[in-house]
Protein backbone atom coordinates (compact mmCIF):
# COMPACT_ATOMS: atom_id res chain seq x y z
CA UNK A 1 0.00 0.00 0.00
CA UNK A 2 2.83 2.42 0.82
CA UNK A 3 4.52 1.83 -2.53
CA UNK A 4 1.25 2.59 -4.36
CA UNK A 5 0.70 5.72 -2.26
CA UNK A 6 4.23 6.92 -3.05
CA UNK A 7 3.74 6.40 -6.77
CA UNK A 8 0.37 8.15 -6.64
CA UNK A 9 1.98 11.04 -4.76
CA UNK A 10 4.73 11.28 -7.35
CA UNK A 11 2.24 11.31 -10.21
CA UNK A 12 0.21 13.99 -8.44
CA UNK A 13 3.33 16.10 -7.89
CA UNK A 14 4.30 15.79 -11.56
CA UNK A 15 0.80 16.79 -12.64
CA UNK A 16 0.90 19.81 -10.34
CA UNK A 17 4.31 20.84 -11.70
CA UNK A 18 2.91 20.68 -15.24
CA UNK A 19 -0.05 22.84 -14.27
CA UNK A 20 2.25 25.32 -12.51
CA UNK A 21 4.46 25.52 -15.61
CA UNK A 22 1.41 26.50 -17.69
CA UNK A 23 0.38 29.07 -15.10
CA UNK A 24 3.91 30.47 -15.03
CA UNK A 25 4.02 30.53 -18.83
CA UNK A 26 0.72 32.40 -18.93
CA UNK A 27 2.01 34.90 -16.37
CA UNK A 28 5.22 35.33 -18.39
CA UNK A 29 3.15 35.98 -21.50
CA UNK A 30 1.09 38.60 -19.70
CA UNK A 31 4.27 40.29 -18.45
CA UNK A 32 5.67 40.19 -21.98
CA UNK A 33 2.56 41.91 -23.35
CA UNK A 34 2.86 44.61 -20.67
CA UNK A 35 6.52 45.14 -21.62
CA UNK A 36 5.58 45.29 -25.30
CA UNK A 37 2.92 47.96 -24.60
CA UNK A 38 5.56 50.12 -22.92
CA UNK A 39 7.91 49.66 -25.87
CA UNK A 40 10.39 47.35 -24.15
CA UNK A 41 10.79 44.85 -26.96
CA UNK A 42 13.91 43.23 -25.54
CA UNK A 43 12.18 42.32 -22.28
CA UNK A 44 9.01 41.29 -24.15
CA UNK A 45 10.95 38.95 -26.45
CA UNK A 46 12.86 37.40 -23.55
CA UNK A 47 9.71 36.71 -21.57
CA UNK A 48 7.92 35.34 -24.63
CA UNK A 49 10.82 33.02 -25.38
CA UNK A 50 10.68 31.64 -21.84
CA UNK A 51 6.93 31.06 -22.06
CA UNK A 52 7.20 29.65 -25.59
CA UNK A 53 9.98 27.27 -24.52
CA UNK A 54 7.67 26.13 -21.70
CA UNK A 55 5.15 25.12 -24.38
CA UNK A 56 2.60 27.93 -24.02
CA UNK A 57 0.79 28.14 -27.38
CA UNK A 58 -0.26 31.81 -27.16
CA UNK A 59 3.32 32.78 -26.30
CA UNK A 60 4.60 30.74 -29.22
CA UNK A 61 2.31 32.47 -31.70
CA UNK A 62 3.02 35.93 -30.26
CA UNK A 63 6.77 35.30 -30.40
CA UNK A 64 6.32 34.18 -34.00
CA UNK A 65 4.51 37.48 -34.75
CA UNK A 66 7.48 39.43 -33.43
CA UNK A 67 9.98 37.31 -35.32
CA UNK A 68 7.95 37.73 -38.51
CA UNK A 69 7.92 41.51 -38.02
CA UNK A 70 11.71 41.37 -37.60
CA UNK A 71 11.98 39.43 -40.90
CA UNK A 72 13.19 36.30 -39.09
CA UNK A 73 10.67 34.33 -41.08
CA UNK A 74 12.11 30.82 -40.84
CA UNK A 75 12.17 30.97 -37.04
CA UNK A 76 8.70 32.52 -37.03
CA UNK A 77 7.40 29.52 -38.99
CA UNK A 78 8.90 27.15 -36.41
CA UNK A 79 7.01 28.89 -33.59
CA UNK A 80 3.78 29.20 -35.57
CA UNK A 81 3.95 25.44 -36.23
CA UNK A 82 4.41 24.71 -32.53
CA UNK A 83 1.46 26.91 -31.61
CA UNK A 84 -0.70 25.47 -34.41
CA UNK A 85 0.13 21.94 -33.24
CA UNK A 86 -1.56 22.92 -29.96
CA UNK A 87 -4.69 24.14 -31.80
CA UNK A 88 -3.83 27.78 -31.08
CA UNK A 89 -5.97 29.74 -33.55
CA UNK A 90 -3.47 32.55 -33.94
CA UNK A 91 -0.70 30.04 -34.58
CA UNK A 92 -2.86 28.37 -37.23
CA UNK A 93 -3.58 31.71 -38.88
CA UNK A 94 0.08 32.79 -38.72
CA UNK A 95 1.26 29.54 -40.25
CA UNK A 96 -1.37 29.87 -42.96
CA UNK A 97 -0.22 33.40 -43.73
CA UNK A 98 3.43 32.35 -43.96
CA UNK A 99 2.49 29.49 -46.30
CA UNK A 100 0.25 31.75 -48.39
CA UNK A 101 3.07 34.23 -48.96
CA UNK A 102 6.00 31.83 -48.99
CA UNK A 103 7.72 33.58 -46.08
CA UNK A 104 10.22 31.39 -44.25
CA UNK A 105 8.77 28.35 -46.01
CA UNK A 106 7.91 27.30 -49.56
CA UNK A 107 4.64 28.83 -50.74
CA UNK A 108 1.83 26.30 -50.41
CA UNK A 109 -1.62 27.78 -51.08
CA UNK A 110 -3.50 24.54 -50.38
CA UNK A 111 -1.85 24.10 -46.99
CA UNK A 112 -2.35 27.82 -46.25
CA UNK A 113 -6.09 27.48 -46.81
CA UNK A 114 -6.20 24.42 -44.58
CA UNK A 115 -4.63 26.37 -41.69
CA UNK A 116 -6.81 29.42 -42.34
CA UNK A 117 -9.91 27.22 -42.17
CA UNK A 118 -8.82 25.65 -38.88
CA UNK A 119 -8.31 29.12 -37.38
CA UNK A 120 -11.58 30.38 -38.87
CA UNK A 121 -13.44 27.50 -37.19
CA UNK A 122 -12.21 29.02 -33.91
CA UNK A 123 -13.54 32.46 -34.98
CA UNK A 124 -10.12 33.96 -35.70
CA UNK A 125 -11.16 37.17 -37.47
CA UNK A 126 -7.97 37.59 -39.53
CA UNK A 127 -8.27 34.02 -40.82
CA UNK A 128 -11.91 34.60 -41.77
CA UNK A 129 -10.91 37.79 -43.59
CA UNK A 130 -8.08 35.98 -45.39
CA UNK A 131 -10.54 33.36 -46.62
CA UNK A 132 -12.95 36.10 -47.69
CA UNK A 133 -10.19 37.78 -49.74
CA UNK A 134 -9.29 34.44 -51.33
CA UNK A 135 -12.93 33.83 -52.28
CA UNK A 136 -13.25 37.38 -53.64
CA UNK A 137 -10.08 37.17 -55.75
CA UNK A 138 -9.92 33.47 -56.56
CA UNK A 139 -6.49 33.34 -54.93
CA UNK A 140 -4.91 30.43 -53.03
CA UNK A 141 -6.54 27.89 -55.31
CA UNK A 142 -10.01 28.80 -54.09
CA UNK A 143 -12.65 29.24 -56.76
CA UNK A 144 -13.91 32.82 -56.95
CA UNK A 145 -17.17 33.01 -55.02
CA UNK A 146 -18.46 36.50 -54.19
CA UNK A 147 -21.41 35.24 -52.15
CA UNK A 148 -19.06 33.26 -49.89
CA UNK A 149 -16.72 36.25 -49.66
CA UNK A 150 -19.65 38.44 -48.57
CA UNK A 151 -20.77 35.84 -46.01
CA UNK A 152 -17.29 35.57 -44.54
CA UNK A 153 -16.84 39.35 -44.43
CA UNK A 154 -20.14 39.68 -42.58
CA UNK A 155 -19.09 36.98 -40.12
CA UNK A 156 -15.82 38.81 -39.45
CA UNK A 157 -17.68 42.11 -38.98
CA UNK A 158 -20.10 40.49 -36.54
CA UNK A 159 -17.19 39.06 -34.52
CA UNK A 160 -15.38 42.42 -34.51
CA UNK A 161 -18.53 44.23 -33.39
CA UNK A 162 -19.13 41.68 -30.61
CA UNK A 163 -15.54 42.12 -29.39
CA UNK A 164 -16.06 45.89 -29.08
CA UNK A 165 -19.06 45.52 -26.76
CA UNK A 166 -18.27 45.72 -23.02
C-alpha positions as CSV (number, residue, x, y, z in Angstrom):
1,X,0.0,0.0,0.0
2,X,2.8,2.4,0.8
3,X,4.5,1.8,-2.5
4,X,1.2,2.6,-4.4
5,X,0.7,5.7,-2.3
6,X,4.2,6.9,-3.1
7,X,3.7,6.4,-6.8
8,X,0.4,8.1,-6.6
9,X,2.0,11.0,-4.8
10,X,4.7,11.3,-7.3
11,X,2.2,11.3,-10.2
12,X,0.2,14.0,-8.4
13,X,3.3,16.1,-7.9
14,X,4.3,15.8,-11.6
15,X,0.8,16.8,-12.6
16,X,0.9,19.8,-10.3
17,X,4.3,20.8,-11.7
18,X,2.9,20.7,-15.2
19,X,0.0,22.8,-14.3
20,X,2.3,25.3,-12.5
21,X,4.5,25.5,-15.6
22,X,1.4,26.5,-17.7
23,X,0.4,29.1,-15.1
24,X,3.9,30.5,-15.0
25,X,4.0,30.5,-18.8
26,X,0.7,32.4,-18.9
27,X,2.0,34.9,-16.4
28,X,5.2,35.3,-18.4
29,X,3.1,36.0,-21.5
30,X,1.1,38.6,-19.7
31,X,4.3,40.3,-18.4
32,X,5.7,40.2,-22.0
33,X,2.6,41.9,-23.4
34,X,2.9,44.6,-20.7
35,X,6.5,45.1,-21.6
36,X,5.6,45.3,-25.3
37,X,2.9,48.0,-24.6
38,X,5.6,50.1,-22.9
39,X,7.9,49.7,-25.9
40,X,10.4,47.4,-24.1
41,X,10.8,44.8,-27.0
42,X,13.9,43.2,-25.5
43,X,12.2,42.3,-22.3
44,X,9.0,41.3,-24.2
45,X,11.0,39.0,-26.5
46,X,12.9,37.4,-23.6
47,X,9.7,36.7,-21.6
48,X,7.9,35.3,-24.6
49,X,10.8,33.0,-25.4
50,X,10.7,31.6,-21.8
51,X,6.9,31.1,-22.1
52,X,7.2,29.6,-25.6
53,X,10.0,27.3,-24.5
54,X,7.7,26.1,-21.7
55,X,5.2,25.1,-24.4
56,X,2.6,27.9,-24.0
57,X,0.8,28.1,-27.4
58,X,-0.3,31.8,-27.2
59,X,3.3,32.8,-26.3
60,X,4.6,30.7,-29.2
61,X,2.3,32.5,-31.7
62,X,3.0,35.9,-30.3
63,X,6.8,35.3,-30.4
64,X,6.3,34.2,-34.0
65,X,4.5,37.5,-34.7
66,X,7.5,39.4,-33.4
67,X,10.0,37.3,-35.3
68,X,8.0,37.7,-38.5
69,X,7.9,41.5,-38.0
70,X,11.7,41.4,-37.6
71,X,12.0,39.4,-40.9
72,X,13.2,36.3,-39.1
73,X,10.7,34.3,-41.1
74,X,12.1,30.8,-40.8
75,X,12.2,31.0,-37.0
76,X,8.7,32.5,-37.0
77,X,7.4,29.5,-39.0
78,X,8.9,27.1,-36.4
79,X,7.0,28.9,-33.6
80,X,3.8,29.2,-35.6
81,X,3.9,25.4,-36.2
82,X,4.4,24.7,-32.5
83,X,1.5,26.9,-31.6
84,X,-0.7,25.5,-34.4
85,X,0.1,21.9,-33.2
86,X,-1.6,22.9,-30.0
87,X,-4.7,24.1,-31.8
88,X,-3.8,27.8,-31.1
89,X,-6.0,29.7,-33.6
90,X,-3.5,32.6,-33.9
91,X,-0.7,30.0,-34.6
92,X,-2.9,28.4,-37.2
93,X,-3.6,31.7,-38.9
94,X,0.1,32.8,-38.7
95,X,1.3,29.5,-40.2
96,X,-1.4,29.9,-43.0
97,X,-0.2,33.4,-43.7
98,X,3.4,32.3,-44.0
99,X,2.5,29.5,-46.3
100,X,0.3,31.8,-48.4
101,X,3.1,34.2,-49.0
102,X,6.0,31.8,-49.0
103,X,7.7,33.6,-46.1
104,X,10.2,31.4,-44.3
105,X,8.8,28.4,-46.0
106,X,7.9,27.3,-49.6
107,X,4.6,28.8,-50.7
108,X,1.8,26.3,-50.4
109,X,-1.6,27.8,-51.1
110,X,-3.5,24.5,-50.4
111,X,-1.9,24.1,-47.0
112,X,-2.3,27.8,-46.3
113,X,-6.1,27.5,-46.8
114,X,-6.2,24.4,-44.6
115,X,-4.6,26.4,-41.7
116,X,-6.8,29.4,-42.3
117,X,-9.9,27.2,-42.2
118,X,-8.8,25.7,-38.9
119,X,-8.3,29.1,-37.4
120,X,-11.6,30.4,-38.9
121,X,-13.4,27.5,-37.2
122,X,-12.2,29.0,-33.9
123,X,-13.5,32.5,-35.0
124,X,-10.1,34.0,-35.7
125,X,-11.2,37.2,-37.5
126,X,-8.0,37.6,-39.5
127,X,-8.3,34.0,-40.8
128,X,-11.9,34.6,-41.8
129,X,-10.9,37.8,-43.6
130,X,-8.1,36.0,-45.4
131,X,-10.5,33.4,-46.6
132,X,-13.0,36.1,-47.7
133,X,-10.2,37.8,-49.7
134,X,-9.3,34.4,-51.3
135,X,-12.9,33.8,-52.3
136,X,-13.2,37.4,-53.6
137,X,-10.1,37.2,-55.7
138,X,-9.9,33.5,-56.6
139,X,-6.5,33.3,-54.9
140,X,-4.9,30.4,-53.0
141,X,-6.5,27.9,-55.3
142,X,-10.0,28.8,-54.1
143,X,-12.6,29.2,-56.8
144,X,-13.9,32.8,-56.9
145,X,-17.2,33.0,-55.0
146,X,-18.5,36.5,-54.2
147,X,-21.4,35.2,-52.1
148,X,-19.1,33.3,-49.9
149,X,-16.7,36.2,-49.7
150,X,-19.6,38.4,-48.6
151,X,-20.8,35.8,-46.0
152,X,-17.3,35.6,-44.5
153,X,-16.8,39.4,-44.4
154,X,-20.1,39.7,-42.6
155,X,-19.1,37.0,-40.1
156,X,-15.8,38.8,-39.5
157,X,-17.7,42.1,-39.0
158,X,-20.1,40.5,-36.5
159,X,-17.2,39.1,-34.5
160,X,-15.4,42.4,-34.5
161,X,-18.5,44.2,-33.4
162,X,-19.1,41.7,-30.6
163,X,-15.5,42.1,-29.4
164,X,-16.1,45.9,-29.1
165,X,-19.1,45.5,-26.8
166,X,-18.3,45.7,-23.0
